[in-house]
Amino acid sequence: MGSVILLLHDVNDVIMEMAKICSYTSRHSIANCLFVVFIACWFALRLVVFPAIILRSTIYESFNVIGKWIVIAAALPILITYKFPIIRGY
């Protein structure tokens, strides 16, 4: 899962570095095109693909695979904290 997130986020970095190199070497028309591609990719990957596909998969499909245990695992720290006030420091 972490490698998929890394792949989604690092694709944008390569495009940005190419645009910066073109800007530093006075190829401004290519740099401007690459900046536009960077903005489009950043928007598509981080604001559309990541929430719609990756987060959906981790939330809903993992619940189908794991079942009720994910709810218990998520609620357990909250239950322990409020059931045993000594842990909170009161």
PyMOL Python script that loads the backbone (N, CA, C, O; Angstrom):
from pymol import cmd

cmd.read_pdbstr("""\
ATOM      1  N   MET A   1       0.813  -1.191   0.000  1.00  0.00           N
ATOM      2  CA  MET A   1       0.000   0.000   0.000  1.00  0.00           C
ATOM      3  C   MET A   1       0.858   1.257   0.000  1.00  0.00           C
ATOM      4  O   MET A   1       0.566   2.211  -0.720  1.00  0.00           O
ATOM      5  N   GLY A   2       1.894   1.260   0.789  1.00  0.00           N
ATOM      6  CA  GLY A   2       2.763   2.429   0.848  1.00  0.00           C
ATOM      7  C   GLY A   2       3.483   2.691  -0.463  1.00  0.00           C
ATOM      8  O   GLY A   2       3.738   3.841  -0.821  1.00  0.00           O
ATOM      9  N   SER A   3       3.812   1.621  -1.178  1.00  0.00           N
ATOM     10  CA  SER A   3       4.486   1.809  -2.460  1.00  0.00           C
ATOM     11  C   SER A   3       3.552   2.414  -3.497  1.00  0.00           C
ATOM     12  O   SER A   3       4.007   3.149  -4.373  1.00  0.00           O
ATOM     13  N   VAL A   4       2.263   2.126  -3.421  1.00  0.00           N
ATOM     14  CA  VAL A   4       1.302   2.730  -4.344  1.00  0.00           C
ATOM     15  C   VAL A   4       1.184   4.227  -4.074  1.00  0.00           C
ATOM     16  O   VAL A   4       1.145   5.030  -5.006  1.00  0.00           O
ATOM     17  N   ILE A   5       1.129   4.598  -2.806  1.00  0.00           N
ATOM     18  CA  ILE A   5       1.064   6.017  -2.449  1.00  0.00           C
ATOM     19  C   ILE A   5       2.349   6.726  -2.863  1.00  0.00           C
ATOM     20  O   ILE A   5       2.306   7.843  -3.379  1.00  0.00           O
ATOM     21  N   LEU A   6       3.480   6.084  -2.639  1.00  0.00           N
ATOM     22  CA  LEU A   6       4.757   6.660  -3.052  1.00  0.00           C
ATOM     23  C   LEU A   6       4.801   6.871  -4.562  1.00  0.00           C
ATOM     24  O   LEU A   6       5.269   7.909  -5.030  1.00  0.00           O
ATOM     25  N   LEU A   7       4.321   5.904  -5.316  1.00  0.00           N
ATOM     26  CA  LEU A   7       4.295   6.029  -6.765  1.00  0.00           C
ATOM     27  C   LEU A   7       3.393   7.176  -7.201  1.00  0.00           C
ATOM     28  O   LEU A   7       3.767   7.952  -8.081  1.00  0.00           O
ATOM     29  N   LEU A   8       2.223   7.294  -6.606  1.00  0.00           N
ATOM     30  CA  LEU A   8       1.308   8.374  -6.968  1.00  0.00           C
ATOM     31  C   LEU A   8       1.882   9.750  -6.663  1.00  0.00           C
ATOM     32  O   LEU A   8       1.709  10.685  -7.445  1.00  0.00           O
ATOM     33  N   HIS A   9       2.551   9.874  -5.552  1.00  0.00           N
ATOM     34  CA  HIS A   9       3.054  11.187  -5.153  1.00  0.00           C
ATOM     35  C   HIS A   9       4.379  11.535  -5.826  1.00  0.00           C
ATOM     36  O   HIS A   9       4.671  12.716  -6.017  1.00  0.00           O
ATOM     37  N   ASP A  10       5.183  10.545  -6.189  1.00  0.00           N
ATOM     38  CA  ASP A  10       6.487  10.840  -6.771  1.00  0.00           C
ATOM     39  C   ASP A  10       6.448  11.089  -8.270  1.00  0.00           C
ATOM     40  O   ASP A  10       7.406  11.631  -8.822  1.00  0.00           O
ATOM     41  N   VAL A  11       5.386  10.716  -8.935  1.00  0.00           N
ATOM     42  CA  VAL A  11       5.262  11.014 -10.359  1.00  0.00           C
ATOM     43  C   VAL A  11       5.300  12.520 -10.564  1.00  0.00           C
ATOM     44  O   VAL A  11       5.910  13.004 -11.518  1.00  0.00           O
ATOM     45  N   ASN A  12       4.662  13.248  -9.691  1.00  0.00           N
ATOM     46  CA  ASN A  12       4.635  14.704  -9.796  1.00  0.00           C
ATOM     47  C   ASN A  12       6.006  15.324  -9.578  1.00  0.00           C
ATOM     48  O   ASN A  12       6.331  16.338 -10.195  1.00  0.00           O
ATOM     49  N   ASP A  13       6.800  14.737  -8.724  1.00  0.00           N
ATOM     50  CA  ASP A  13       8.121  15.292  -8.445  1.00  0.00           C
ATOM     51  C   ASP A  13       9.027  15.248  -9.665  1.00  0.00           C
ATOM     52  O   ASP A  13       9.809  16.172  -9.891  1.00  0.00           O
ATOM     53  N   VAL A  14       8.931  14.190 -10.449  1.00  0.00           N
ATOM     54  CA  VAL A  14       9.761  14.066 -11.647  1.00  0.00           C
ATOM     55  C   VAL A  14       9.397  15.159 -12.645  1.00  0.00           C
ATOM     56  O   VAL A  14      10.279  15.786 -13.232  1.00  0.00           O
ATOM     57  N   ILE A  15       8.110  15.386 -12.836  1.00  0.00           N
ATOM     58  CA  ILE A  15       7.671  16.420 -13.771  1.00  0.00           C
ATOM     59  C   ILE A  15       8.105  17.803 -13.286  1.00  0.00           C
ATOM     60  O   ILE A  15       8.536  18.631 -14.089  1.00  0.00           O
ATOM     61  N   MET A  16       7.998  18.055 -12.002  1.00  0.00           N
ATOM     62  CA  MET A  16       8.413  19.346 -11.451  1.00  0.00           C
ATOM     63  C   MET A  16       9.912  19.572 -11.623  1.00  0.00           C
ATOM     64  O   MET A  16      10.338  20.676 -11.963  1.00  0.00           O
ATOM     65  N   GLU A  17      10.709  18.538 -11.392  1.00  0.00           N
ATOM     66  CA  GLU A  17      12.158  18.682 -11.558  1.00  0.00           C
ATOM     67  C   GLU A  17      12.520  18.937 -13.014  1.00  0.00           C
ATOM     68  O   GLU A  17      13.421  19.727 -13.296  1.00  0.00           O
ATOM     69  N   MET A  18      11.833  18.284 -13.936  1.00  0.00           N
ATOM     70  CA  MET A  18      12.089  18.543 -15.350  1.00  0.00           C
ATOM     71  C   MET A  18      11.742  19.991 -15.712  1.00  0.00           C
ATOM     72  O   MET A  18      12.466  20.639 -16.467  1.00  0.00           O
ATOM     73  N   ALA A  19      10.636  20.485 -15.170  1.00  0.00           N
ATOM     74  CA  ALA A  19      10.244  21.873 -15.433  1.00  0.00           C
ATOM     75  C   ALA A  19      11.257  22.851 -14.847  1.00  0.00           C
ATOM     76  O   ALA A  19      11.564  23.866 -15.474  1.00  0.00           O
ATOM     77  N   LYS A  20      11.776  22.567 -13.666  1.00  0.00           N
ATOM     78  CA  LYS A  20      12.770  23.442 -13.054  1.00  0.00           C
ATOM     79  C   LYS A  20      14.071  23.449 -13.850  1.00  0.00           C
ATOM     80  O   LYS A  20      14.698  24.496 -14.014  1.00  0.00           O
ATOM     81  N   ILE A  21      14.475  22.278 -14.344  1.00  0.00           N
ATOM     82  CA  ILE A  21      15.692  22.210 -15.145  1.00  0.00           C
ATOM     83  C   ILE A  21      15.529  23.025 -16.425  1.00  0.00           C
ATOM     84  O   ILE A  21      16.434  23.756 -16.826  1.00  0.00           O
ATOM     85  N   CYS A  22      14.371  22.892 -17.059  1.00  0.00           N
ATOM     86  CA  CYS A  22      14.119  23.676 -18.282  1.00  0.00           C
ATOM     87  C   CYS A  22      14.084  25.171 -17.981  1.00  0.00           C
ATOM     88  O   CYS A  22      14.542  25.977 -18.790  1.00  0.00           O
ATOM     89  N   SER A  23      13.556  25.537 -16.844  1.00  0.00           N
ATOM     90  CA  SER A  23      13.521  26.944 -16.469  1.00  0.00           C
ATOM     91  C   SER A  23      14.923  27.480 -16.207  1.00  0.00           C
ATOM     92  O   SER A  23      15.240  28.602 -16.602  1.00  0.00           O
ATOM     93  N   TYR A  24      15.769  26.684 -15.540  1.00  0.00           N
ATOM     94  CA  TYR A  24      17.132  27.121 -15.246  1.00  0.00           C
ATOM     95  C   TYR A  24      17.991  27.224 -16.499  1.00  0.00           C
ATOM     96  O   TYR A  24      18.937  28.010 -16.539  1.00  0.00           O
ATOM     97  N   THR A  25      17.667  26.432 -17.525  1.00  0.00           N
ATOM     98  CA  THR A  25      18.452  26.451 -18.764  1.00  0.00           C
ATOM     99  C   THR A  25      17.818  27.350 -19.822  1.00  0.00           C
ATOM    100  O   THR A  25      18.139  27.230 -21.004  1.00  0.00           O
ATOM    101  N   SER A  26      16.943  28.226 -19.421  1.00  0.00           N
ATOM    102  CA  SER A  26      16.306  29.232 -20.280  1.00  0.00           C
ATOM    103  C   SER A  26      15.455  28.637 -21.405  1.00  0.00           C
ATOM    104  O   SER A  26      15.343  29.223 -22.482  1.00  0.00           O
ATOM    105  N   ARG A  27      14.874  27.505 -21.155  1.00  0.00           N
ATOM    106  CA  ARG A  27      13.904  26.929 -22.086  1.00  0.00           C
ATOM    107  C   ARG A  27      12.522  27.140 -21.475  1.00  0.00           C
ATOM    108  O   ARG A  27      11.876  26.197 -21.017  1.00  0.00           O
ATOM    109  N   HIS A  28      12.090  28.381 -21.479  1.00  0.00           N
ATOM    110  CA  HIS A  28      10.896  28.770 -20.738  1.00  0.00           C
ATOM    111  C   HIS A  28       9.605  28.241 -21.351  1.00  0.00           C
ATOM    112  O   HIS A  28       8.645  27.982 -20.624  1.00  0.00           O
ATOM    113  N   SER A  29       9.560  28.076 -22.657  1.00  0.00           N
ATOM    114  CA  SER A  29       8.324  27.554 -23.252  1.00  0.00           C
ATOM    115  C   SER A  29       8.097  26.098 -22.861  1.00  0.00           C
ATOM    116  O   SER A  29       6.967  25.692 -22.587  1.00  0.00           O
ATOM    117  N   ILE A  30       9.174  25.311 -22.837  1.00  0.00           N
ATOM    118  CA  ILE A  30       9.061  23.919 -22.393  1.00  0.00           C
ATOM    119  C   ILE A  30       8.749  23.872 -20.902  1.00  0.00           C
ATOM    120  O   ILE A  30       7.952  23.048 -20.454  1.00  0.00           O
ATOM    121  N   ALA A  31       9.380  24.759 -20.134  1.00  0.00           N
ATOM    122  CA  ALA A  31       9.143  24.806 -18.695  1.00  0.00           C
ATOM    123  C   ALA A  31       7.688  25.146 -18.396  1.00  0.00           C
ATOM    124  O   ALA A  31       7.077  24.545 -17.512  1.00  0.00           O
ATOM    125  N   ASN A  32       7.131  26.107 -19.129  1.00  0.00           N
ATOM    126  CA  ASN A  32       5.729  26.459 -18.905  1.00  0.00           C
ATOM    127  C   ASN A  32       4.800  25.297 -19.217  1.00  0.00           C
ATOM    128  O   ASN A  32       3.835  25.059 -18.491  1.00  0.00           O
ATOM    129  N   CYS A  33       5.086  24.572 -20.296  1.00  0.00           N
ATOM    130  CA  CYS A  33       4.270  23.392 -20.629  1.00  0.00           C
ATOM    131  C   CYS A  33       4.375  22.326 -19.537  1.00  0.00           C
ATOM    132  O   CYS A  33       3.377  21.712 -19.161  1.00  0.00           O
ATOM    133  N   LEU A  34       5.584  22.116 -19.038  1.00  0.00           N
ATOM    134  CA  LEU A  34       5.763  21.121 -17.983  1.00  0.00           C
ATOM    135  C   LEU A  34       5.109  21.555 -16.671  1.00  0.00           C
ATOM    136  O   LEU A  34       4.609  20.709 -15.930  1.00  0.00           O
ATOM    137  N   PHE A  35       5.102  22.835 -16.374  1.00  0.00           N
ATOM    138  CA  PHE A  35       4.406  23.296 -15.175  1.00  0.00           C
ATOM    139  C   PHE A  35       2.899  23.059 -15.294  1.00  0.00           C
ATOM    140  O   PHE A  35       2.247  22.707 -14.311  1.00  0.00           O
ATOM    141  N   VAL A  36       2.351  23.248 -16.480  1.00  0.00           N
ATOM    142  CA  VAL A  36       0.931  22.977 -16.695  1.00  0.00           C
ATOM    143  C   VAL A  36       0.646  21.484 -16.542  1.00  0.00           C
ATOM    144  O   VAL A  36      -0.356  21.096 -15.942  1.00  0.00           O
ATOM    145  N   VAL A  37       1.538  20.644 -17.093  1.00  0.00           N
ATOM    146  CA  VAL A  37       1.388  19.193 -16.942  1.00  0.00           C
ATOM    147  C   VAL A  37       1.504  18.805 -15.465  1.00  0.00           C
ATOM    148  O   VAL A  37       0.770  17.943 -14.982  1.00  0.00           O
ATOM    149  N   PHE A  38       2.433  19.448 -14.757  1.00  0.00           N
ATOM    150  CA  PHE A  38       2.589  19.178 -13.325  1.00  0.00           C
ATOM    151  C   PHE A  38       1.311  19.503 -12.561  1.00  0.00           C
ATOM    152  O   PHE A  38       0.863  18.708 -11.736  1.00  0.00           O
ATOM    153  N   ILE A  39       0.728  20.652 -12.827  1.00  0.00           N
ATOM    154  CA  ILE A  39      -0.499  21.046 -12.121  1.00  0.00           C
ATOM    155  C   ILE A  39      -1.631  20.070 -12.426  1.00  0.00           C
ATOM    156  O   ILE A  39      -2.380  19.683 -11.529  1.00  0.00           O
ATOM    157  N   ALA A  40      -1.755  19.675 -13.685  1.00  0.00           N
ATOM    158  CA  ALA A  40      -2.807  18.738 -14.069  1.00  0.00           C
ATOM    159  C   ALA A  40      -2.597  17.372 -13.403  1.00  0.00           C
ATOM    160  O   ALA A  40      -3.543  16.772 -12.893  1.00  0.00           O
ATOM    161  N   CYS A  41      -1.353  16.889 -13.413  1.00  0.00           N
ATOM    162  CA  CYS A  41      -1.066  15.597 -12.776  1.00  0.00           C
ATOM    163  C   CYS A  41      -1.246  15.665 -11.265  1.00  0.00           C
ATOM    164  O   CYS A  41      -1.787  14.744 -10.654  1.00  0.00           O
ATOM    165  N   TRP A  42      -0.793  16.751 -10.674  1.00  0.00           N
ATOM    166  CA  TRP A  42      -0.943  16.894  -9.225  1.00  0.00           C
ATOM    167  C   TRP A  42      -2.416  16.877  -8.842  1.00  0.00           C
ATOM    168  O   TRP A  42      -2.816  16.180  -7.910  1.00  0.00           O
ATOM    169  N   PHE A  43      -3.211  17.643  -9.562  1.00  0.00           N
ATOM    170  CA  PHE A  43      -4.649  17.682  -9.281  1.00  0.00           C
ATOM    171  C   PHE A  43      -5.273  16.306  -9.477  1.00  0.00           C
ATOM    172  O   PHE A  43      -6.037  15.842  -8.630  1.00  0.00           O
ATOM    173  N   ALA A  44      -4.954  15.661 -10.577  1.00  0.00           N
ATOM    174  CA  ALA A  44      -5.571  14.369 -10.882  1.00  0.00           C
ATOM    175  C   ALA A  44      -5.145  13.283  -9.897  1.00  0.00           C
ATOM    176  O   ALA A  44      -5.982  12.512  -9.428  1.00  0.00           O
ATOM    177  N   LEU A  45      -3.859  13.216  -9.584  1.00  0.00           N
ATOM    178  CA  LEU A  45      -3.376  12.125  -8.745  1.00  0.00           C
ATOM    179  C   LEU A  45      -3.658  12.339  -7.262  1.00  0.00           C
ATOM    180  O   LEU A  45      -4.066  11.406  -6.571  1.00  0.00           O
ATOM    181  N   ARG A  46      -3.448  13.540  -6.771  1.00  0.00           N
ATOM    182  CA  ARG A  46      -3.589  13.757  -5.330  1.00  0.00           C
ATOM    183  C   ARG A  46      -5.004  14.108  -4.891  1.00  0.00           C
ATOM    184  O   ARG A  46      -5.389  13.823  -3.757  1.00  0.00           O
ATOM    185  N   LEU A  47      -5.770  14.715  -5.765  1.00  0.00           N
ATOM    186  CA  LEU A  47      -7.108  15.139  -5.364  1.00  0.00           C
ATOM    187  C   LEU A  47      -8.224  14.284  -5.947  1.00  0.00           C
ATOM    188  O   LEU A  47      -9.370  14.390  -5.510  1.00  0.00           O
ATOM    189  N   VAL A  48      -7.910  13.438  -6.926  1.00  0.00           N
ATOM    190  CA  VAL A  48      -8.940  12.582  -7.523  1.00  0.00           C
ATOM    191  C   VAL A  48      -8.610  11.110  -7.304  1.00  0.00           C
ATOM    192  O   VAL A  48      -9.385  10.386  -6.680  1.00  0.00           O
ATOM    193  N   VAL A  49      -7.460  10.663  -7.814  1.00  0.00           N
ATOM    194  CA  VAL A  49      -7.120   9.243  -7.756  1.00  0.00           C
ATOM    195  C   VAL A  49      -6.882   8.781  -6.323  1.00  0.00           C
ATOM    196  O   VAL A  49      -7.399   7.741  -5.916  1.00  0.00           O
ATOM    197  N   PHE A  50      -6.116   9.533  -5.565  1.00  0.00           N
ATOM    198  CA  PHE A  50      -5.796   9.106  -4.200  1.00  0.00           C
ATOM    199  C   PHE A  50      -7.047   8.938  -3.333  1.00  0.00           C
ATOM    200  O   PHE A  50      -7.214   7.872  -2.740  1.00  0.00           O
ATOM    201  N   PRO A  51      -7.938   9.939  -3.228  1.00  0.00           N
ATOM    202  CA  PRO A  51      -9.121   9.723  -2.395  1.00  0.00           C
ATOM    203  C   PRO A  51     -10.122   8.750  -3.000  1.00  0.00           C
ATOM    204  O   PRO A  51     -10.708   7.938  -2.282  1.00  0.00           O
ATOM    205  N   ALA A  52     -10.322   8.822  -4.302  1.00  0.00           N
ATOM    206  CA  ALA A  52     -11.380   8.017  -4.921  1.00  0.00           C
ATOM    207  C   ALA A  52     -11.014   6.546  -5.033  1.00  0.00           C
ATOM    208  O   ALA A  52     -11.891   5.687  -4.948  1.00  0.00           O
ATOM    209  N   ILE A  53      -9.751   6.243  -5.219  1.00  0.00           N
ATOM    210  CA  ILE A  53      -9.365   4.842  -5.420  1.00  0.00           C
ATOM    211  C   ILE A  53      -8.621   4.280  -4.217  1.00  0.00           C
ATOM    212  O   ILE A  53      -9.008   3.242  -3.680  1.00  0.00           O
ATOM    213  N   ILE A  54      -7.563   4.951  -3.790  1.00  0.00           N
ATOM    214  CA  ILE A  54      -6.713   4.392  -2.742  1.00  0.00           C
ATOM    215  C   ILE A  54      -7.417   4.423  -1.383  1.00  0.00           C
ATOM    216  O   ILE A  54      -7.494   3.397  -0.707  1.00  0.00           O
ATOM    217  N   LEU A  55      -7.928   5.581  -0.979  1.00  0.00           N
ATOM    218  CA  LEU A  55      -8.596   5.659   0.318  1.00  0.00           C
ATOM    219  C   LEU A  55      -9.879   4.844   0.354  1.00  0.00           C
ATOM    220  O   LEU A  55     -10.204   4.240   1.376  1.00  0.00           O
ATOM    221  N   ARG A  56     -10.610   4.825  -0.753  1.00  0.00           N
ATOM    222  CA  ARG A  56     -11.830   4.018  -0.818  1.00  0.00           C
ATOM    223  C   ARG A  56     -11.489   2.545  -0.626  1.00  0.00           C
ATOM    224  O   ARG A  56     -12.187   1.818   0.081  1.00  0.00           O
ATOM    225  N   SER A  57     -10.418   2.122  -1.260  1.00  0.00           N
ATOM    226  CA  SER A  57     -10.003   0.732  -1.140  1.00  0.00           C
ATOM    227  C   SER A  57      -9.626   0.384   0.296  1.00  0.00           C
ATOM    228  O   SER A  57      -9.994  -0.679   0.794  1.00  0.00           O
ATOM    229  N   THR A  58      -8.894   1.276   0.962  1.00  0.00           N
ATOM    230  CA  THR A  58      -8.478   0.975   2.331  1.00  0.00           C
ATOM    231  C   THR A  58      -9.627   1.035   3.314  1.00  0.00           C
ATOM    232  O   THR A  58      -9.603   0.332   4.325  1.00  0.00           O
ATOM    233  N   ILE A  59     -10.628   1.848   3.052  1.00  0.00           N
ATOM    234  CA  ILE A  59     -11.740   1.968   3.992  1.00  0.00           C
ATOM    235  C   ILE A  59     -12.796   0.892   3.764  1.00  0.00           C
ATOM    236  O   ILE A  59     -13.137   0.147   4.683  1.00  0.00           O
ATOM    237  N   TYR A  60     -13.308   0.814   2.553  1.00  0.00           N
ATOM    238  CA  TYR A  60     -14.460  -0.057   2.304  1.00  0.00           C
ATOM    239  C   TYR A  60     -14.079  -1.491   1.992  1.00  0.00           C
ATOM    240  O   TYR A  60     -14.688  -2.419   2.524  1.00  0.00           O
ATOM    241  N   GLU A  61     -13.088  -1.690   1.142  1.00  0.00           N
ATOM    242  CA  GLU A  61     -12.734  -3.058   0.789  1.00  0.00           C
ATOM    243  C   GLU A  61     -12.042  -3.780   1.931  1.00  0.00           C
ATOM    244  O   GLU A  61     -12.203  -4.992   2.075  1.00  0.00           O
ATOM    245  N   SER A  62     -11.279  -3.071   2.744  1.00  0.00           N
ATOM    246  CA  SER A  62     -10.669  -3.727   3.897  1.00  0.00           C
ATOM    247  C   SER A  62     -11.734  -4.131   4.909  1.00  0.00           C
ATOM    248  O   SER A  62     -11.579  -5.138   5.599  1.00  0.00           O
ATOM    249  N   PHE A  63     -12.809  -3.361   5.007  1.00  0.00           N
ATOM    250  CA  PHE A  63     -13.902  -3.748   5.905  1.00  0.00           C
ATOM    251  C   PHE A  63     -14.550  -5.035   5.420  1.00  0.00           C
ATOM    252  O   PHE A  63     -14.935  -5.873   6.235  1.00  0.00           O
ATOM    253  N   ASN A  64     -14.676  -5.208   4.112  1.00  0.00           N
ATOM    254  CA  ASN A  64     -15.239  -6.445   3.583  1.00  0.00           C
ATOM    255  C   ASN A  64     -14.328  -7.635   3.826  1.00  0.00           C
ATOM    256  O   ASN A  64     -14.803  -8.751   4.034  1.00  0.00           O
ATOM    257  N   VAL A  65     -13.025  -7.405   3.802  1.00  0.00           N
ATOM    258  CA  VAL A  65     -12.076  -8.496   4.007  1.00  0.00           C
ATOM    259  C   VAL A  65     -11.948  -8.826   5.492  1.00  0.00           C
ATOM    260  O   VAL A  65     -12.028  -9.990   5.884  1.00  0.00           O
ATOM    261  N   ILE A  66     -11.753  -7.814   6.300  1.00  0.00           N
ATOM    262  CA  ILE A  66     -11.500  -8.027   7.724  1.00  0.00           C
ATOM    263  C   ILE A  66     -12.796  -8.161   8.510  1.00  0.00           C
ATOM    264  O   ILE A  66     -12.865  -8.924   9.474  1.00  0.00           O
ATOM    265  N   GLY A  67     -13.814  -7.429   8.105  1.00  0.00           N
ATOM    266  CA  GLY A  67     -15.098  -7.520   8.782  1.00  0.00           C
ATOM    267  C   GLY A  67     -15.172  -6.643  10.009  1.00  0.00           C
ATOM    268  O   GLY A  67     -14.665  -5.521  10.016  1.00  0.00           O
ATOM    269  N   LYS A  68     -15.796  -7.150  11.029  1.00  0.00           N
ATOM    270  CA  LYS A  68     -16.040  -6.377  12.250  1.00  0.00           C
ATOM    271  C   LYS A  68     -14.769  -6.139  13.060  1.00  0.00           C
ATOM    272  O   LYS A  68     -14.753  -5.262  13.923  1.00  0.00           O
ATOM    273  N   TRP A  69     -13.722  -6.888  12.805  1.00  0.00           N
ATOM    274  CA  TRP A  69     -12.512  -6.728  13.592  1.00  0.00           C
ATOM    275  C   TRP A  69     -11.880  -5.359  13.414  1.00  0.00           C
ATOM    276  O   TRP A  69     -11.229  -4.851  14.327  1.00  0.00           O
ATOM    277  N   ILE A  70     -12.065  -4.759  12.250  1.00  0.00           N
ATOM    278  CA  ILE A  70     -11.499  -3.424  12.044  1.00  0.00           C
ATOM    279  C   ILE A  70     -12.204  -2.384  12.909  1.00  0.00           C
ATOM    280  O   ILE A  70     -11.571  -1.442  13.386  1.00  0.00           O
ATOM    281  N   VAL A  71     -13.502  -2.546  13.113  1.00  0.00           N
ATOM    282  CA  VAL A  71     -14.243  -1.628  13.977  1.00  0.00           C
ATOM    283  C   VAL A  71     -13.805  -1.803  15.423  1.00  0.00           C
ATOM    284  O   VAL A  71     -13.642  -0.822  16.148  1.00  0.00           O
ATOM    285  N   ILE A  72     -13.615  -3.033  15.837  1.00  0.00           N
ATOM    286  CA  ILE A  72     -13.173  -3.302  17.204  1.00  0.00           C
ATOM    287  C   ILE A  72     -11.757  -2.761  17.420  1.00  0.00           C
ATOM    288  O   ILE A  72     -11.468  -2.169  18.459  1.00  0.00           O
ATOM    289  N   ALA A  73     -10.885  -2.964  16.445  1.00  0.00           N
ATOM    290  CA  ALA A  73      -9.506  -2.478  16.571  1.00  0.00           C
ATOM    291  C   ALA A  73      -9.450  -0.957  16.599  1.00  0.00           C
ATOM    292  O   ALA A  73      -8.598  -0.383  17.278  1.00  0.00           O
ATOM    293  N   ALA A  74     -10.346  -0.300  15.872  1.00  0.00           N
ATOM    294  CA  ALA A  74     -10.363   1.159  15.870  1.00  0.00           C
ATOM    295  C   ALA A  74     -10.961   1.716  17.154  1.00  0.00           C
ATOM    296  O   ALA A  74     -10.532   2.769  17.626  1.00  0.00           O
ATOM    297  N   ALA A  75     -11.939   1.031  17.722  1.00  0.00           N
ATOM    298  CA  ALA A  75     -12.618   1.518  18.916  1.00  0.00           C
ATOM    299  C   ALA A  75     -11.904   1.129  20.209  1.00  0.00           C
ATOM    300  O   ALA A  75     -12.154   1.739  21.248  1.00  0.00           O
ATOM    301  N   LEU A  76     -11.044   0.153  20.172  1.00  0.00           N
ATOM    302  CA  LEU A  76     -10.399  -0.344  21.384  1.00  0.00           C
ATOM    303  C   LEU A  76      -9.589   0.716  22.138  1.00  0.00           C
ATOM    304  O   LEU A  76      -9.733   0.801  23.358  1.00  0.00           O
ATOM    305  N   PRO A  77      -8.757   1.517  21.495  1.00  0.00           N
ATOM    306  CA  PRO A  77      -8.022   2.543  22.265  1.00  0.00           C
ATOM    307  C   PRO A  77      -8.941   3.567  22.924  1.00  0.00           C
ATOM    308  O   PRO A  77      -8.655   4.037  24.026  1.00  0.00           O
ATOM    309  N   ILE A  78     -10.030   3.912  22.269  1.00  0.00           N
ATOM    310  CA  ILE A  78     -10.982   4.853  22.860  1.00  0.00           C
ATOM    311  C   ILE A  78     -11.656   4.234  24.073  1.00  0.00           C
ATOM    312  O   ILE A  78     -11.811   4.894  25.100  1.00  0.00           O
ATOM    313  N   LEU A  79     -12.054   2.990  23.967  1.00  0.00           N
ATOM    314  CA  LEU A  79     -12.699   2.310  25.090  1.00  0.00           C
ATOM    315  C   LEU A  79     -11.755   2.167  26.271  1.00  0.00           C
ATOM    316  O   LEU A  79     -12.160   2.373  27.415  1.00  0.00           O
ATOM    317  N   ILE A  80     -10.513   1.819  26.010  1.00  0.00           N
ATOM    318  CA  ILE A  80      -9.541   1.659  27.098  1.00  0.00           C
ATOM    319  C   ILE A  80      -9.285   2.993  27.789  1.00  0.00           C
ATOM    320  O   ILE A  80      -9.173   3.042  29.014  1.00  0.00           O
ATOM    321  N   THR A  81      -9.192   4.070  27.025  1.00  0.00           N
ATOM    322  CA  THR A  81      -8.903   5.386  27.596  1.00  0.00           C
ATOM    323  C   THR A  81     -10.025   5.851  28.509  1.00  0.00           C
ATOM    324  O   THR A  81      -9.757   6.395  29.580  1.00  0.00           O
ATOM    325  N   TYR A  82     -11.256   5.653  28.117  1.00  0.00           N
ATOM    326  CA  TYR A  82     -12.367   6.138  28.931  1.00  0.00           C
ATOM    327  C   TYR A  82     -12.820   5.128  29.975  1.00  0.00           C
ATOM    328  O   TYR A  82     -13.487   5.504  30.939  1.00  0.00           O
ATOM    329  N   LYS A  83     -12.480   3.883  29.811  1.00  0.00           N
ATOM    330  CA  LYS A  83     -12.836   2.879  30.811  1.00  0.00           C
ATOM    331  C   LYS A  83     -11.897   2.934  32.009  1.00  0.00           C
ATOM    332  O   LYS A  83     -12.312   2.702  33.144  1.00  0.00           O
ATOM    333  N   PHE A  84     -10.631   3.240  31.749  1.00  0.00           N
ATOM    334  CA  PHE A  84      -9.641   3.280  32.812  1.00  0.00           C
ATOM    335  C   PHE A  84      -9.107   4.712  32.937  1.00  0.00           C
ATOM    336  O   PHE A  84      -8.147   5.063  32.252  1.00  0.00           O
ATOM    337  N   PRO A  85      -9.708   5.547  33.797  1.00  0.00           N
ATOM    338  CA  PRO A  85      -9.286   6.950  33.896  1.00  0.00           C
ATOM    339  C   PRO A  85      -7.862   7.125  34.445  1.00  0.00           C
ATOM    340  O   PRO A  85      -7.292   8.209  34.314  1.00  0.00           O
ATOM    341  N   ILE A  86      -7.285   6.104  35.046  1.00  0.00           N
ATOM    342  CA  ILE A  86      -5.933   6.203  35.557  1.00  0.00           C
ATOM    343  C   ILE A  86      -4.951   6.446  34.407  1.00  0.00           C
ATOM    344  O   ILE A  86      -3.955   7.150  34.574  1.00  0.00           O
ATOM    345  N   ILE A  87      -5.233   5.868  33.257  1.00  0.00           N
ATOM    346  CA  ILE A  87      -4.359   6.017  32.104  1.00  0.00           C
ATOM    347  C   ILE A  87      -4.342   7.461  31.632  1.00  0.00           C
ATOM    348  O   ILE A  87      -3.314   7.953  31.167  1.00  0.00           O
ATOM    349  N   ARG A  88      -5.499   8.155  31.752  1.00  0.00           N
ATOM    350  CA  ARG A  88      -5.568   9.546  31.316  1.00  0.00           C
ATOM    351  C   ARG A  88      -4.862  10.485  32.298  1.00  0.00           C
ATOM    352  O   ARG A  88      -4.570  11.625  31.935  1.00  0.00           O
ATOM    353  N   GLY A  89      -4.588  10.060  33.493  1.00  0.00           N
ATOM    354  CA  GLY A  89      -3.888  10.890  34.456  1.00  0.00           C
ATOM    355  C   GLY A  89      -4.812  11.577  35.453  1.00  0.00           C
ATOM    356  O   GLY A  89      -4.378  12.497  36.146  1.00  0.00           O
ATOM    357  N   TYR A  90      -6.069  11.161  35.548  1.00  0.00           N
ATOM    358  CA  TYR A  90      -7.002  11.772  36.501  1.00  0.00           C
ATOM    359  C   TYR A  90      -7.023  11.012  37.796  1.00  0.00           C
ATOM    360  O   TYR A  90      -7.752  11.382  38.717  1.00  0.00           O
TER     361      TYR A  90
END
""", "prot")
cmd.dss("prot")
cmd.show_as("cartoon", "prot")
cmd.util.cbc("prot")
cmd.orient("prot")
